[in-house]
């Protein structure tokens, strides 16, 4: 009986990860734990690729915004206002030049961001 308890305890214990390494969770959630199949997850992937990948180091606050509410609270995203969100103004070159040194976002990436923000 004590062996069964040990086995159950072992199986229920966590290795400190928030995904199941024996499934496709890493592909679905990535290293951030954000579901890449949701509107926010798709948008976050665009942000991660085009913003977080360059804005690294001590001043990188973007990587801390792992929820829609965190982006809204930061002032970078205005709920239901795609064109008026400062993040979008920078990213799609309404007033800036981001991503710096890279090509403009593709229509699919813009659609992911639009879908996320307009449905907040």
PDB file as gemmi writes it, atoms N, CA and C in Angstrom:
CRYST1    1.000    1.000    1.000  90.00  90.00  90.00 P 1                      
ATOM      1  N   UNK A   1       0.815  -1.195   0.000  1.00  0.00           N  
ATOM      2  CA  UNK A   1       0.000   0.000   0.000  1.00  0.00           C  
ATOM      3  C   UNK A   1       0.863   1.266   0.000  1.00  0.00           C  
ATOM      4  N   UNK A   2       1.980   1.235   0.751  1.00  0.00           N  
ATOM      5  CA  UNK A   2       2.806   2.434   0.782  1.00  0.00           C  
ATOM      6  C   UNK A   2       3.487   2.666  -0.558  1.00  0.00           C  
ATOM      7  N   UNK A   3       3.737   1.582  -1.316  1.00  0.00           N  
ATOM      8  CA  UNK A   3       4.325   1.762  -2.647  1.00  0.00           C  
ATOM      9  C   UNK A   3       3.340   2.435  -3.601  1.00  0.00           C  
ATOM     10  N   UNK A   4       2.081   2.093  -3.463  1.00  0.00           N  
ATOM     11  CA  UNK A   4       1.058   2.714  -4.292  1.00  0.00           C  
ATOM     12  C   UNK A   4       0.982   4.209  -3.979  1.00  0.00           C  
ATOM     13  N   UNK A   5       1.046   4.532  -2.692  1.00  0.00           N  
ATOM     14  CA  UNK A   5       1.014   5.944  -2.305  1.00  0.00           C  
ATOM     15  C   UNK A   5       2.211   6.693  -2.863  1.00  0.00           C  
ATOM     16  N   UNK A   6       3.377   6.085  -2.833  1.00  0.00           N  
ATOM     17  CA  UNK A   6       4.570   6.714  -3.376  1.00  0.00           C  
ATOM     18  C   UNK A   6       4.463   6.902  -4.889  1.00  0.00           C  
ATOM     19  N   UNK A   7       3.929   5.900  -5.556  1.00  0.00           N  
ATOM     20  CA  UNK A   7       3.764   5.994  -7.007  1.00  0.00           C  
ATOM     21  C   UNK A   7       2.777   7.097  -7.351  1.00  0.00           C  
ATOM     22  N   UNK A   8       1.657   7.147  -6.643  1.00  0.00           N  
ATOM     23  CA  UNK A   8       0.657   8.181  -6.889  1.00  0.00           C  
ATOM     24  C   UNK A   8       1.252   9.561  -6.610  1.00  0.00           C  
ATOM     25  N   UNK A   9       1.974   9.687  -5.511  1.00  0.00           N  
ATOM     26  CA  UNK A   9       2.610  10.945  -5.177  1.00  0.00           C  
ATOM     27  C   UNK A   9       3.606  11.359  -6.266  1.00  0.00           C  
ATOM     28  N   UNK A  10       4.379  10.410  -6.736  1.00  0.00           N  
ATOM     29  CA  UNK A  10       5.341  10.682  -7.795  1.00  0.00           C  
ATOM     30  C   UNK A  10       4.634  11.144  -9.071  1.00  0.00           C  
ATOM     31  N   UNK A  11       3.554  10.480  -9.436  1.00  0.00           N  
ATOM     32  CA  UNK A  11       2.829  10.828 -10.653  1.00  0.00           C  
ATOM     33  C   UNK A  11       2.135  12.180 -10.545  1.00  0.00           C  
ATOM     34  N   UNK A  12       1.704  12.551  -9.358  1.00  0.00           N  
ATOM     35  CA  UNK A  12       1.002  13.806  -9.172  1.00  0.00           C  
ATOM     36  C   UNK A  12       1.929  14.990  -8.954  1.00  0.00           C  
ATOM     37  N   UNK A  13       3.175  14.703  -8.650  1.00  0.00           N  
ATOM     38  CA  UNK A  13       4.102  15.803  -8.389  1.00  0.00           C  
ATOM     39  C   UNK A  13       4.470  16.491  -9.702  1.00  0.00           C  
ATOM     40  N   UNK A  14       4.806  17.744  -9.565  1.00  0.00           N  
ATOM     41  CA  UNK A  14       5.149  18.543 -10.738  1.00  0.00           C  
ATOM     42  C   UNK A  14       6.638  18.791 -10.764  1.00  0.00           C  
ATOM     43  N   UNK A  15       7.160  18.912 -11.946  1.00  0.00           N  
ATOM     44  CA  UNK A  15       8.580  19.214 -12.120  1.00  0.00           C  
ATOM     45  C   UNK A  15       8.802  20.712 -12.283  1.00  0.00           C  
ATOM     46  N   UNK A  16       7.820  21.509 -11.937  1.00  0.00           N  
ATOM     47  CA  UNK A  16       7.958  22.947 -12.073  1.00  0.00           C  
ATOM     48  C   UNK A  16       7.589  23.461 -13.450  1.00  0.00           C  
ATOM     49  N   UNK A  17       7.026  22.627 -14.281  1.00  0.00           N  
ATOM     50  CA  UNK A  17       6.621  23.085 -15.607  1.00  0.00           C  
ATOM     51  C   UNK A  17       5.116  23.206 -15.661  1.00  0.00           C  
ATOM     52  N   UNK A  18       4.636  24.089 -16.513  1.00  0.00           N  
ATOM     53  CA  UNK A  18       3.202  24.301 -16.601  1.00  0.00           C  
ATOM     54  C   UNK A  18       2.598  23.666 -17.854  1.00  0.00           C  
ATOM     55  N   UNK A  19       3.313  22.730 -18.430  1.00  0.00           N  
ATOM     56  CA  UNK A  19       2.803  21.999 -19.571  1.00  0.00           C  
ATOM     57  C   UNK A  19       3.242  20.556 -19.437  1.00  0.00           C  
ATOM     58  N   UNK A  20       2.626  19.679 -20.188  1.00  0.00           N  
ATOM     59  CA  UNK A  20       2.952  18.271 -20.151  1.00  0.00           C  
ATOM     60  C   UNK A  20       3.986  17.994 -21.226  1.00  0.00           C  
ATOM     61  N   UNK A  21       5.190  17.660 -20.831  1.00  0.00           N  
ATOM     62  CA  UNK A  21       6.269  17.472 -21.798  1.00  0.00           C  
ATOM     63  C   UNK A  21       6.061  16.239 -22.668  1.00  0.00           C  
ATOM     64  N   UNK A  22       5.133  15.365 -22.291  1.00  0.00           N  
ATOM     65  CA  UNK A  22       4.875  14.173 -23.083  1.00  0.00           C  
ATOM     66  C   UNK A  22       3.733  14.363 -24.076  1.00  0.00           C  
ATOM     67  N   UNK A  23       3.243  15.561 -24.212  1.00  0.00           N  
ATOM     68  CA  UNK A  23       2.159  15.819 -25.157  1.00  0.00           C  
ATOM     69  C   UNK A  23       2.575  16.933 -26.099  1.00  0.00           C  
ATOM     70  N   UNK A  24       1.623  17.469 -26.812  1.00  0.00           N  
ATOM     71  CA  UNK A  24       1.897  18.562 -27.725  1.00  0.00           C  
ATOM     72  C   UNK A  24       1.692  19.918 -27.066  1.00  0.00           C  
ATOM     73  N   UNK A  25       1.643  19.970 -25.742  1.00  0.00           N  
ATOM     74  CA  UNK A  25       1.410  21.222 -25.034  1.00  0.00           C  
ATOM     75  C   UNK A  25       2.492  22.262 -25.311  1.00  0.00           C  
ATOM     76  N   UNK A  26       3.736  21.860 -25.433  1.00  0.00           N  
ATOM     77  CA  UNK A  26       4.812  22.825 -25.702  1.00  0.00           C  
ATOM     78  C   UNK A  26       4.566  23.514 -27.034  1.00  0.00           C  
ATOM     79  N   UNK A  27       4.099  22.759 -28.055  1.00  0.00           N  
ATOM     80  CA  UNK A  27       3.797  23.371 -29.349  1.00  0.00           C  
ATOM     81  C   UNK A  27       2.602  24.302 -29.233  1.00  0.00           C  
ATOM     82  N   UNK A  28       1.615  23.890 -28.449  1.00  0.00           N  
ATOM     83  CA  UNK A  28       0.408  24.700 -28.325  1.00  0.00           C  
ATOM     84  C   UNK A  28       0.641  25.933 -27.465  1.00  0.00           C  
ATOM     85  N   UNK A  29       1.324  25.770 -26.349  1.00  0.00           N  
ATOM     86  CA  UNK A  29       1.490  26.859 -25.393  1.00  0.00           C  
ATOM     87  C   UNK A  29       2.853  27.537 -25.471  1.00  0.00           C  
ATOM     88  N   UNK A  30       3.816  26.935 -26.103  1.00  0.00           N  
ATOM     89  CA  UNK A  30       5.153  27.518 -26.152  1.00  0.00           C  
ATOM     90  C   UNK A  30       5.768  27.578 -24.770  1.00  0.00           C  
ATOM     91  N   UNK A  31       6.786  28.372 -24.604  1.00  0.00           N  
ATOM     92  CA  UNK A  31       7.466  28.494 -23.316  1.00  0.00           C  
ATOM     93  C   UNK A  31       6.778  29.487 -22.386  1.00  0.00           C  
ATOM     94  N   UNK A  32       5.835  30.264 -22.906  1.00  0.00           N  
ATOM     95  CA  UNK A  32       5.187  31.290 -22.108  1.00  0.00           C  
ATOM     96  C   UNK A  32       3.978  30.766 -21.353  1.00  0.00           C  
ATOM     97  N   UNK A  33       3.453  29.619 -21.743  1.00  0.00           N  
ATOM     98  CA  UNK A  33       2.234  29.106 -21.135  1.00  0.00           C  
ATOM     99  C   UNK A  33       0.985  29.743 -21.721  1.00  0.00           C  
ATOM    100  N   UNK A  34       1.131  30.534 -22.768  1.00  0.00           N  
ATOM    101  CA  UNK A  34      -0.004  31.192 -23.419  1.00  0.00           C  
ATOM    102  C   UNK A  34      -0.509  30.290 -24.531  1.00  0.00           C  
ATOM    103  N   UNK A  35      -1.802  30.053 -24.554  1.00  0.00           N  
ATOM    104  CA  UNK A  35      -2.426  29.198 -25.562  1.00  0.00           C  
ATOM    105  C   UNK A  35      -2.345  29.880 -26.928  1.00  0.00           C  
ATOM    106  N   UNK A  36      -1.540  29.334 -27.817  1.00  0.00           N  
ATOM    107  CA  UNK A  36      -1.297  29.926 -29.130  1.00  0.00           C  
ATOM    108  C   UNK A  36      -2.478  29.806 -30.085  1.00  0.00           C  
ATOM    109  N   UNK A  37      -3.545  29.156 -29.664  1.00  0.00           N  
ATOM    110  CA  UNK A  37      -4.702  29.001 -30.543  1.00  0.00           C  
ATOM    111  C   UNK A  37      -5.776  30.046 -30.273  1.00  0.00           C  
ATOM    112  N   UNK A  38      -5.606  30.860 -29.246  1.00  0.00           N  
ATOM    113  CA  UNK A  38      -6.579  31.905 -28.913  1.00  0.00           C  
ATOM    114  C   UNK A  38      -6.211  33.197 -29.647  1.00  0.00           C  
ATOM    115  N   UNK A  39      -7.153  34.136 -29.764  1.00  0.00           N  
ATOM    116  CA  UNK A  39      -6.797  35.421 -30.385  1.00  0.00           C  
ATOM    117  C   UNK A  39      -5.619  36.103 -29.684  1.00  0.00           C  
ATOM    118  N   UNK A  40      -5.614  36.095 -28.351  1.00  0.00           N  
ATOM    119  CA  UNK A  40      -4.485  36.700 -27.641  1.00  0.00           C  
ATOM    120  C   UNK A  40      -3.197  35.937 -27.911  1.00  0.00           C  
ATOM    121  N   UNK A  41      -3.261  34.624 -27.915  1.00  0.00           N  
ATOM    122  CA  UNK A  41      -2.068  33.813 -28.164  1.00  0.00           C  
ATOM    123  C   UNK A  41      -1.464  34.067 -29.531  1.00  0.00           C  
ATOM    124  N   UNK A  42      -2.318  34.175 -30.537  1.00  0.00           N  
ATOM    125  CA  UNK A  42      -1.827  34.465 -31.885  1.00  0.00           C  
ATOM    126  C   UNK A  42      -1.205  35.856 -31.938  1.00  0.00           C  
ATOM    127  N   UNK A  43      -1.869  36.823 -31.315  1.00  0.00           N  
ATOM    128  CA  UNK A  43      -1.340  38.190 -31.284  1.00  0.00           C  
ATOM    129  C   UNK A  43      -0.039  38.243 -30.492  1.00  0.00           C  
ATOM    130  N   UNK A  44       0.018  37.533 -29.374  1.00  0.00           N  
ATOM    131  CA  UNK A  44       1.228  37.536 -28.557  1.00  0.00           C  
ATOM    132  C   UNK A  44       2.408  36.969 -29.337  1.00  0.00           C  
ATOM    133  N   UNK A  45       2.160  35.962 -30.165  1.00  0.00           N  
ATOM    134  CA  UNK A  45       3.239  35.416 -30.998  1.00  0.00           C  
ATOM    135  C   UNK A  45       3.781  36.476 -31.951  1.00  0.00           C  
ATOM    136  N   UNK A  46       2.892  37.283 -32.514  1.00  0.00           N  
ATOM    137  CA  UNK A  46       3.329  38.378 -33.391  1.00  0.00           C  
ATOM    138  C   UNK A  46       4.171  39.365 -32.594  1.00  0.00           C  
ATOM    139  N   UNK A  47       3.700  39.724 -31.408  1.00  0.00           N  
ATOM    140  CA  UNK A  47       4.418  40.665 -30.548  1.00  0.00           C  
ATOM    141  C   UNK A  47       5.761  40.080 -30.120  1.00  0.00           C  
ATOM    142  N   UNK A  48       5.751  38.804 -29.774  1.00  0.00           N  
ATOM    143  CA  UNK A  48       6.976  38.155 -29.329  1.00  0.00           C  
ATOM    144  C   UNK A  48       8.014  38.141 -30.452  1.00  0.00           C  
ATOM    145  N   UNK A  49       7.581  37.873 -31.656  1.00  0.00           N  
ATOM    146  CA  UNK A  49       8.491  37.815 -32.788  1.00  0.00           C  
ATOM    147  C   UNK A  49       8.975  39.195 -33.213  1.00  0.00           C  
ATOM    148  N   UNK A  50       8.084  40.179 -33.191  1.00  0.00           N  
ATOM    149  CA  UNK A  50       8.401  41.489 -33.744  1.00  0.00           C  
ATOM    150  C   UNK A  50       8.774  42.547 -32.722  1.00  0.00           C  
ATOM    151  N   UNK A  51       8.531  42.298 -31.455  1.00  0.00           N  
ATOM    152  CA  UNK A  51       8.838  43.298 -30.417  1.00  0.00           C  
ATOM    153  C   UNK A  51       9.800  42.718 -29.378  1.00  0.00           C  
ATOM    154  N   UNK A  52       9.335  41.671 -28.721  1.00  0.00           N  
ATOM    155  CA  UNK A  52      10.087  41.107 -27.605  1.00  0.00           C  
ATOM    156  C   UNK A  52      11.431  40.558 -28.062  1.00  0.00           C  
ATOM    157  N   UNK A  53      11.490  40.057 -29.295  1.00  0.00           N  
ATOM    158  CA  UNK A  53      12.741  39.483 -29.779  1.00  0.00           C  
ATOM    159  C   UNK A  53      13.862  40.532 -29.860  1.00  0.00           C  
ATOM    160  N   UNK A  54      13.510  41.804 -30.062  1.00  0.00           N  
ATOM    161  CA  UNK A  54      14.521  42.875 -30.122  1.00  0.00           C  
ATOM    162  C   UNK A  54      14.616  43.659 -28.816  1.00  0.00           C  
ATOM    163  N   UNK A  55      13.490  43.918 -28.205  1.00  0.00           N  
ATOM    164  CA  UNK A  55      13.462  44.705 -26.967  1.00  0.00           C  
ATOM    165  C   UNK A  55      13.757  43.779 -25.792  1.00  0.00           C  
ATOM    166  N   UNK A  56      15.027  43.444 -25.634  1.00  0.00           N  
ATOM    167  CA  UNK A  56      15.455  42.534 -24.581  1.00  0.00           C  
ATOM    168  C   UNK A  56      16.253  43.292 -23.533  1.00  0.00           C  
ATOM    169  N   UNK A  57      16.590  42.611 -22.482  1.00  0.00           N  
ATOM    170  CA  UNK A  57      17.404  43.213 -21.440  1.00  0.00           C  
ATOM    171  C   UNK A  57      16.565  43.814 -20.335  1.00  0.00           C  
ATOM    172  N   UNK A  58      17.212  44.649 -19.526  1.00  0.00           N  
ATOM    173  CA  UNK A  58      16.549  45.191 -18.341  1.00  0.00           C  
ATOM    174  C   UNK A  58      15.349  46.069 -18.683  1.00  0.00           C  
ATOM    175  N   UNK A  59      15.321  46.667 -19.842  1.00  0.00           N  
ATOM    176  CA  UNK A  59      14.218  47.550 -20.199  1.00  0.00           C  
ATOM    177  C   UNK A  59      13.069  46.816 -20.890  1.00  0.00           C  
ATOM    178  N   UNK A  60      13.166  45.507 -21.038  1.00  0.00           N  
ATOM    179  CA  UNK A  60      12.123  44.749 -21.719  1.00  0.00           C  
ATOM    180  C   UNK A  60      10.959  44.507 -20.781  1.00  0.00           C  
ATOM    181  N   UNK A  61       9.950  45.320 -20.907  1.00  0.00           N  
ATOM    182  CA  UNK A  61       8.754  45.129 -20.092  1.00  0.00           C  
ATOM    183  C   UNK A  61       7.700  44.340 -20.848  1.00  0.00           C  
ATOM    184  N   UNK A  62       7.822  44.271 -22.161  1.00  0.00           N  
ATOM    185  CA  UNK A  62       6.815  43.595 -22.967  1.00  0.00           C  
ATOM    186  C   UNK A  62       6.628  42.133 -22.572  1.00  0.00           C  
ATOM    187  N   UNK A  63       7.704  41.461 -22.237  1.00  0.00           N  
ATOM    188  CA  UNK A  63       7.602  40.036 -21.920  1.00  0.00           C  
ATOM    189  C   UNK A  63       6.820  39.788 -20.633  1.00  0.00           C  
ATOM    190  N   UNK A  64       6.628  40.831 -19.807  1.00  0.00           N  
ATOM    191  CA  UNK A  64       5.841  40.690 -18.583  1.00  0.00           C  
ATOM    192  C   UNK A  64       4.343  40.767 -18.844  1.00  0.00           C  
ATOM    193  N   UNK A  65       3.956  41.224 -20.019  1.00  0.00           N  
ATOM    194  CA  UNK A  65       2.544  41.377 -20.350  1.00  0.00           C  
ATOM    195  C   UNK A  65       2.034  40.089 -20.978  1.00  0.00           C  
ATOM    196  N   UNK A  66       1.647  39.149 -20.140  1.00  0.00           N  
ATOM    197  CA  UNK A  66       1.229  37.839 -20.633  1.00  0.00           C  
ATOM    198  C   UNK A  66      -0.282  37.638 -20.583  1.00  0.00           C  
ATOM    199  N   UNK A  67      -1.010  38.734 -20.397  1.00  0.00           N  
ATOM    200  CA  UNK A  67      -2.471  38.687 -20.459  1.00  0.00           C  
ATOM    201  C   UNK A  67      -2.961  39.918 -21.224  1.00  0.00           C  
ATOM    202  N   UNK A  68      -4.154  39.826 -21.747  1.00  0.00           N  
ATOM    203  CA  UNK A  68      -4.740  40.981 -22.437  1.00  0.00           C  
ATOM    204  C   UNK A  68      -4.860  42.163 -21.487  1.00  0.00           C  
ATOM    205  N   UNK A  69      -5.271  41.893 -20.252  1.00  0.00           N  
ATOM    206  CA  UNK A  69      -5.455  42.969 -19.282  1.00  0.00           C  
ATOM    207  C   UNK A  69      -4.150  43.688 -18.988  1.00  0.00           C  
ATOM    208  N   UNK A  70      -3.049  42.959 -18.948  1.00  0.00           N  
ATOM    209  CA  UNK A  70      -1.746  43.585 -18.717  1.00  0.00           C  
ATOM    210  C   UNK A  70      -1.395  44.541 -19.852  1.00  0.00           C  
ATOM    211  N   UNK A  71      -1.721  44.177 -21.078  1.00  0.00           N  
ATOM    212  CA  UNK A  71      -1.465  45.061 -22.218  1.00  0.00           C  
ATOM    213  C   UNK A  71      -2.339  46.304 -22.148  1.00  0.00           C  
ATOM    214  N   UNK A  72      -3.590  46.132 -21.771  1.00  0.00           N  
ATOM    215  CA  UNK A  72      -4.494  47.281 -21.629  1.00  0.00           C  
ATOM    216  C   UNK A  72      -4.010  48.183 -20.502  1.00  0.00           C  
ATOM    217  N   UNK A  73      -3.661  47.598 -19.352  1.00  0.00           N  
ATOM    218  CA  UNK A  73      -3.189  48.375 -18.207  1.00  0.00           C  
ATOM    219  C   UNK A  73      -1.916  49.156 -18.520  1.00  0.00           C  
ATOM    220  N   UNK A  74      -1.099  48.617 -19.428  1.00  0.00           N  
ATOM    221  CA  UNK A  74       0.153  49.290 -19.789  1.00  0.00           C  
ATOM    222  C   UNK A  74      -0.089  50.554 -20.609  1.00  0.00           C  
ATOM    223  N   UNK A  75      -1.279  50.654 -21.197  1.00  0.00           N  
ATOM    224  CA  UNK A  75      -1.580  51.779 -22.062  1.00  0.00           C  
ATOM    225  C   UNK A  75      -1.153  51.563 -23.504  1.00  0.00           C  
ATOM    226  N   UNK A  76      -0.513  50.444 -23.779  1.00  0.00           N  
ATOM    227  CA  UNK A  76      -0.065  50.151 -25.140  1.00  0.00           C  
ATOM    228  C   UNK A  76      -1.181  49.626 -26.027  1.00  0.00           C  
ATOM    229  N   UNK A  77      -2.226  49.092 -25.410  1.00  0.00           N  
ATOM    230  CA  UNK A  77      -3.375  48.568 -26.148  1.00  0.00           C  
ATOM    231  C   UNK A  77      -4.633  49.194 -25.579  1.00  0.00           C  
ATOM    232  N   UNK A  78      -5.480  49.690 -26.456  1.00  0.00           N  
ATOM    233  CA  UNK A  78      -6.783  50.232 -26.062  1.00  0.00           C  
ATOM    234  C   UNK A  78      -7.843  49.229 -26.470  1.00  0.00           C  
ATOM    235  N   UNK A  79      -8.586  48.726 -25.504  1.00  0.00           N  
ATOM    236  CA  UNK A  79      -9.612  47.726 -25.777  1.00  0.00           C  
ATOM    237  C   UNK A  79     -10.569  48.220 -26.852  1.00  0.00           C  
ATOM    238  N   UNK A  80     -10.828  47.383 -27.812  1.00  0.00           N  
ATOM    239  CA  UNK A  80     -11.750  47.651 -28.922  1.00  0.00           C  
ATOM    240  C   UNK A  80     -11.327  48.825 -29.800  1.00  0.00           C  
ATOM    241  N   UNK A  81     -10.064  49.243 -29.744  1.00  0.00           N  
ATOM    242  CA  UNK A  81      -9.584  50.367 -30.555  1.00  0.00           C  
ATOM    243  C   UNK A  81      -8.261  49.979 -31.216  1.00  0.00           C  
ATOM    244  N   UNK A  82      -8.355  49.203 -32.250  1.00  0.00           N  
ATOM    245  CA  UNK A  82      -7.168  48.712 -32.944  1.00  0.00           C  
ATOM    246  C   UNK A  82      -6.304  49.860 -33.450  1.00  0.00           C  
ATOM    247  N   UNK A  83      -6.881  50.752 -34.251  1.00  0.00           N  
ATOM    248  CA  UNK A  83      -6.114  51.826 -34.877  1.00  0.00           C  
ATOM    249  C   UNK A  83      -5.591  52.847 -33.863  1.00  0.00           C  
ATOM    250  N   UNK A  84      -6.232  52.951 -32.705  1.00  0.00           N  
ATOM    251  CA  UNK A  84      -5.819  53.919 -31.701  1.00  0.00           C  
ATOM    252  C   UNK A  84      -4.878  53.372 -30.651  1.00  0.00           C  
ATOM    253  N   UNK A  85      -4.531  52.105 -30.733  1.00  0.00           N  
ATOM    254  CA  UNK A  85      -3.626  51.509 -29.748  1.00  0.00           C  
ATOM    255  C   UNK A  85      -2.185  51.873 -30.084  1.00  0.00           C  
ATOM    256  N   UNK A  86      -1.455  52.461 -29.127  1.00  0.00           N  
ATOM    257  CA  UNK A  86      -0.071  52.855 -29.380  1.00  0.00           C  
ATOM    258  C   UNK A  86       0.808  51.727 -29.930  1.00  0.00           C  
ATOM    259  N   UNK A  87       0.602  50.517 -29.467  1.00  0.00           N  
ATOM    260  CA  UNK A  87       1.379  49.387 -29.978  1.00  0.00           C  
ATOM    261  C   UNK A  87       1.155  49.221 -31.479  1.00  0.00           C  
ATOM    262  N   UNK A  88      -0.080  49.325 -31.903  1.00  0.00           N  
ATOM    263  CA  UNK A  88      -0.412  49.155 -33.313  1.00  0.00           C  
ATOM    264  C   UNK A  88       0.115  50.325 -34.135  1.00  0.00           C  
ATOM    265  N   UNK A  89       0.010  51.523 -33.596  1.00  0.00           N  
ATOM    266  CA  UNK A  89       0.515  52.699 -34.301  1.00  0.00           C  
ATOM    267  C   UNK A  89       1.997  52.516 -34.625  1.00  0.00           C  
ATOM    268  N   UNK A  90       2.757  52.001 -33.675  1.00  0.00           N  
ATOM    269  CA  UNK A  90       4.178  51.748 -33.900  1.00  0.00           C  
ATOM    270  C   UNK A  90       4.398  50.600 -34.868  1.00  0.00           C  
ATOM    271  N   UNK A  91       3.704  49.497 -34.646  1.00  0.00           N  
ATOM    272  CA  UNK A  91       3.959  48.286 -35.427  1.00  0.00           C  
ATOM    273  C   UNK A  91       3.595  48.399 -36.898  1.00  0.00           C  
ATOM    274  N   UNK A  92       2.508  49.034 -37.203  1.00  0.00           N  
ATOM    275  CA  UNK A  92       2.122  49.054 -38.617  1.00  0.00           C  
ATOM    276  C   UNK A  92       2.421  50.391 -39.269  1.00  0.00           C  
ATOM    277  N   UNK A  93       3.351  51.110 -38.658  1.00  0.00           N  
ATOM    278  CA  UNK A  93       3.965  52.288 -39.255  1.00  0.00           C  
ATOM    279  C   UNK A  93       2.998  53.439 -39.492  1.00  0.00           C  
ATOM    280  N   UNK A  94       2.044  53.600 -38.573  1.00  0.00           N  
ATOM    281  CA  UNK A  94       1.221  54.799 -38.639  1.00  0.00           C  
ATOM    282  C   UNK A  94       1.981  55.992 -38.090  1.00  0.00           C  
ATOM    283  N   UNK A  95       2.999  55.743 -37.296  1.00  0.00           N  
ATOM    284  CA  UNK A  95       3.723  56.845 -36.697  1.00  0.00           C  
ATOM    285  C   UNK A  95       5.107  56.457 -36.267  1.00  0.00           C  
ATOM    286  N   UNK A  96       5.517  55.261 -36.599  1.00  0.00           N  
ATOM    287  CA  UNK A  96       6.833  54.798 -36.184  1.00  0.00           C  
ATOM    288  C   UNK A  96       7.447  53.937 -37.260  1.00  0.00           C  
ATOM    289  N   UNK A  97       8.427  53.196 -36.902  1.00  0.00           N  
ATOM    290  CA  UNK A  97       9.106  52.345 -37.858  1.00  0.00           C  
ATOM    291  C   UNK A  97       9.508  51.051 -37.177  1.00  0.00           C  
ATOM    292  N   UNK A  98       8.534  50.278 -36.812  1.00  0.00           N  
ATOM    293  CA  UNK A  98       8.793  49.003 -36.149  1.00  0.00           C  
ATOM    294  C   UNK A  98       8.174  47.895 -36.978  1.00  0.00           C  
ATOM    295  N   UNK A  99       8.756  46.720 -36.986  1.00  0.00           N  
ATOM    296  CA  UNK A  99      10.021  46.381 -36.333  1.00  0.00           C  
ATOM    297  C   UNK A  99      11.202  47.017 -37.055  1.00  0.00           C  
ATOM    298  N   UNK A 100      12.112  47.521 -36.272  1.00  0.00           N  
ATOM    299  CA  UNK A 100      13.270  48.236 -36.796  1.00  0.00           C  
ATOM    300  C   UNK A 100      14.142  47.289 -37.618  1.00  0.00           C  
ATOM    301  N   UNK A 101      14.494  47.705 -38.813  1.00  0.00           N  
ATOM    302  CA  UNK A 101      15.364  46.897 -39.656  1.00  0.00           C  
ATOM    303  C   UNK A 101      14.681  45.696 -40.271  1.00  0.00           C  
ATOM    304  N   UNK A 102      13.416  45.480 -39.960  1.00  0.00           N  
ATOM    305  CA  UNK A 102      12.701  44.342 -40.501  1.00  0.00           C  
ATOM    306  C   UNK A 102      11.634  44.780 -41.473  1.00  0.00           C  
ATOM    307  N   UNK A 103      10.986  43.819 -42.043  1.00  0.00           N  
ATOM    308  CA  UNK A 103       9.910  44.143 -42.972  1.00  0.00           C  
ATOM    309  C   UNK A 103       8.639  44.443 -42.193  1.00  0.00           C  
ATOM    310  N   UNK A 104       7.739  45.137 -42.842  1.00  0.00           N  
ATOM    311  CA  UNK A 104       6.448  45.436 -42.223  1.00  0.00           C  
ATOM    312  C   UNK A 104       5.716  44.135 -41.913  1.00  0.00           C  
ATOM    313  N   UNK A 105       4.785  44.221 -40.998  1.00  0.00           N  
ATOM    314  CA  UNK A 105       3.982  43.054 -40.668  1.00  0.00           C  
ATOM    315  C   UNK A 105       3.153  42.636 -41.877  1.00  0.00           C  
ATOM    316  N   UNK A 106       2.953  41.332 -42.001  1.00  0.00           N  
ATOM    317  CA  UNK A 106       2.104  40.813 -43.059  1.00  0.00           C  
ATOM    318  C   UNK A 106       0.639  40.957 -42.676  1.00  0.00           C  
ATOM    319  N   UNK A 107      -0.232  40.782 -43.644  1.00  0.00           N  
ATOM    320  CA  UNK A 107      -1.661  40.938 -43.398  1.00  0.00           C  
ATOM    321  C   UNK A 107      -2.177  39.931 -42.378  1.00  0.00           C  
ATOM    322  N   UNK A 108      -1.665  38.721 -42.392  1.00  0.00           N  
ATOM    323  CA  UNK A 108      -2.088  37.714 -41.415  1.00  0.00           C  
ATOM    324  C   UNK A 108      -1.741  38.155 -40.010  1.00  0.00           C  
ATOM    325  N   UNK A 109      -0.537  38.684 -39.822  1.00  0.00           N  
ATOM    326  CA  UNK A 109      -0.117  39.164 -38.501  1.00  0.00           C  
ATOM    327  C   UNK A 109      -0.988  40.336 -38.052  1.00  0.00           C  
ATOM    328  N   UNK A 110      -1.263  41.243 -38.954  1.00  0.00           N  
ATOM    329  CA  UNK A 110      -2.129  42.386 -38.636  1.00  0.00           C  
ATOM    330  C   UNK A 110      -3.526  41.898 -38.272  1.00  0.00           C  
ATOM    331  N   UNK A 111      -4.022  40.903 -38.991  1.00  0.00           N  
ATOM    332  CA  UNK A 111      -5.343  40.343 -38.697  1.00  0.00           C  
ATOM    333  C   UNK A 111      -5.389  39.727 -37.301  1.00  0.00           C  
ATOM    334  N   UNK A 112      -4.321  39.038 -36.890  1.00  0.00           N  
ATOM    335  CA  UNK A 112      -4.263  38.458 -35.539  1.00  0.00           C  
ATOM    336  C   UNK A 112      -4.356  39.553 -34.487  1.00  0.00           C  
ATOM    337  N   UNK A 113      -3.606  40.628 -34.683  1.00  0.00           N  
ATOM    338  CA  UNK A 113      -3.617  41.739 -33.739  1.00  0.00           C  
ATOM    339  C   UNK A 113      -4.984  42.415 -33.718  1.00  0.00           C  
ATOM    340  N   UNK A 114      -5.551  42.627 -34.891  1.00  0.00           N  
ATOM    341  CA  UNK A 114      -6.858  43.262 -35.003  1.00  0.00           C  
ATOM    342  C   UNK A 114      -7.949  42.425 -34.323  1.00  0.00           C  
ATOM    343  N   UNK A 115      -7.930  41.127 -34.577  1.00  0.00           N  
ATOM    344  CA  UNK A 115      -8.911  40.228 -33.976  1.00  0.00           C  
ATOM    345  C   UNK A 115      -8.840  40.268 -32.451  1.00  0.00           C  
ATOM    346  N   UNK A 116      -7.629  40.267 -31.928  1.00  0.00           N  
ATOM    347  CA  UNK A 116      -7.427  40.303 -30.481  1.00  0.00           C  
ATOM    348  C   UNK A 116      -7.946  41.622 -29.886  1.00  0.00           C  
ATOM    349  N   UNK A 117      -7.482  42.733 -30.420  1.00  0.00           N  
ATOM    350  CA  UNK A 117      -7.790  44.028 -29.824  1.00  0.00           C  
ATOM    351  C   UNK A 117      -9.259  44.414 -29.991  1.00  0.00           C  
ATOM    352  N   UNK A 118      -9.817  44.176 -31.160  1.00  0.00           N  
ATOM    353  CA  UNK A 118     -11.221  44.591 -31.390  1.00  0.00           C  
ATOM    354  C   UNK A 118     -12.208  43.735 -30.629  1.00  0.00           C  
ATOM    355  N   UNK A 119     -11.764  42.618 -30.097  1.00  0.00           N  
ATOM    356  CA  UNK A 119     -12.664  41.758 -29.317  1.00  0.00           C  
ATOM    357  C   UNK A 119     -12.353  41.744 -27.829  1.00  0.00           C  
ATOM    358  N   UNK A 120     -11.596  42.734 -27.372  1.00  0.00           N  
ATOM    359  CA  UNK A 120     -11.300  42.817 -25.934  1.00  0.00           C  
ATOM    360  C   UNK A 120     -12.515  43.313 -25.173  1.00  0.00           C  
TER     361      UNK A 120                                                      
END                                                                             
